[in-house]
Amino acid sequence: MPRFVVGVLVLILTGFSSIMAGSFSLGQDAQSNEFGQGVYNIAACDDYVRINITSGETGQFGAPEGLSALTGVVISSLDTRACANTEITVSAVDEENNSLAMYRTGELVGPADIKLQIDGEGRLTSSIPSSVYLIDQNPQTADFTITFVNPAILANSVGRLNIQTTSL
C-alpha cells in the first residue's frame, strides 16, 4: 500500500510540475514578458516570431553523403517596424546545450551568434560582412532568410535554435 501512495504522489507532482513549467506572462498586455519552455514561438517586439533551420542537399558543403549542412535560418513573422531600434541575436545549441558556430569565415569557424540590428526606420542590417551570409526578405510573409555562404555544421547537429531581442 505505501508503494501505491508514493506512486500516486509522484504522478500528481509530475503532472503539476509540467503544468507549472508551461508559459506565463508578467506585466501589462502592452509590455509583458513571457517565459516558458517553448522555443518555436516566442514573444518579440509584441509579435510572435518563428525561427527554423534550412539545410542544403545531402553531401554538399562538406557534409557526408546522406547528411545535410545547416545552410541558413529563416526568421518568420518579424515586423521590423514594431521592432525598430532592436538587436536580434540568433544562436544554435546542440542536445547538450553547447553553442554551435553556424558558419565559417574562410578557414575560421564564425562566432556562435548571428547579430542583426533593426534601425529606427525598420531596416534590418548586420555588423557581420555580407560575404559571410546573405539576408533575403519576403515582404508578403515578413520572412527573413539568412543563408550562410560557408556553412560550418550539419543540420542534424542542432538541438535548438534561440532568438533573443534587446533594445539598441
N, C-alpha and C positions, 0 to 999 in steps of 0.2 A: 503493500500500500504506500509506503513512503516514497518508493521509486515513482509510482504513478503521480503523486502530488508534486514531486520535484520536476518530473517531465512536463506536467501541465504548466507549472510556473515558468519553466524555460520557454515553452511555446508562447505563453502570454507575453513575457518580457521581450522575446524576439519580435513578435508581431507589433508590440507597442514601440519598440526601438525603430523598426522600419518605417512606421508611420511618422515618428518624430524626425526621422532622417530625410523626410521629404523636403519641400521647399517652403520657406516662409519669408515674409517681407517686413522690413522695418521702415517707418516713416510714412509720410503722407503720399497719396497716389502720384502726384506730380514729381516727387523727388524721393521715391522709395529705393531701398537697397534690397536686392533679392539674393537669398542664399539657398543653396540646395545641392543635391548630388548630381543633377544632370549637367552634361557639358555640351549637349547638342543645341539646345535653345537657351539663350541667355538674355538677360535684360541689359541692353546697352543703348545709351542715348534715347531712352524711352521707347525703343522699338525692339522687336525680337530679331536677333541676328543668328543665322545658322552658319556653320563652317564645316566644310567637307574636304576630303583629300581628292586629288586627281592622280591617276597613275598612267604611265606610258604603256606601250605594248611590251609583252614579255621579251626578255633578252636584250632590251635597249638600255642605253646609258650605263653600261657596265653591270647590269643585272644578269644573273644567271638565267639560262633558258627555263621558262616556266614561271619566272617571278618578274614582277614589275617594279620599276623605280618610282619613288614618290616624285612626281614631276610638278606638283603645284598644289595650291589650295584654292578653294572658292569660298568667298565670304558673300552670303546671300542676305537680301533684305536690309542692306545697310543704307540708311537715309543720311547722306553726308551733310545735308542742310541741318538736320536735327543734331548731328554730331560735330558741328563746327567747333573749331578750337579744341580738338581731341586728338590724343595719340592712341593708336590701336596697336597692341602687341599680340602677335600670333606665335605660339610655340607648340612643339610636339614633344611628347614623352613616350617612353616605352612602357611595357607592362609593369616594370619595377619603379616607375616614376622618375627615371633618369632622363635628362634633357637630351634631345636629338637635334643635331645640326641638319637642316633640310637641304642645303645647297653648298656648292663649292665655289670658291673664288680662285680660279686657276688650280694649283696643286693643293691649296689650303682648304680645309673644311670651314665653311662660314659659321657665324655665330648661331646660337640655338634659337634666337628670337628674330622675327621679322617685325620691324617697327615702321608703322605708317602714320603719317600726320594728315589731319584734315584741317585746313586753314579756315579763317573766318568766313570765306566765301563758299565753303563746302567742297573745295578741290582736294583730292587725295594725292599726296606726294610721299616720297620715301627718302630717307637720308642715305640709303644704300644705292649705289650706282645702277642705272638701268641695264648695264651689261651683265648683271648678276641674275636679275629676274625681270620679267615683263608684267605689267598690270594692264588688264583689259577690262573695260566696263561695259555692261549691258544696261543702258538707261531704262529699258522697259521693265526689267525684273529687279533692278538695283543689285545685280550680282557683280562682284569684282573677282576676276580670275587672276591669280598670281601664278605665273609659270616660271619655273626655275630653268635657267639656261644650262646649268650643270648640276643635276640632282646628286645628292650625297648619300641617300639611304633608300632601302627598299620600302615599298608601301606597307608591306606586312609587318614592318618593324614598329609602326606607330600604334601605340596603345590608346592614346588620347590626344586630341588637339585642344588647346586652350586659347581663349581670346580674352584680353583684358583691355579696358579703356581707362585713360587718365586725362585730366584736363591739361591743356598746354599752358 
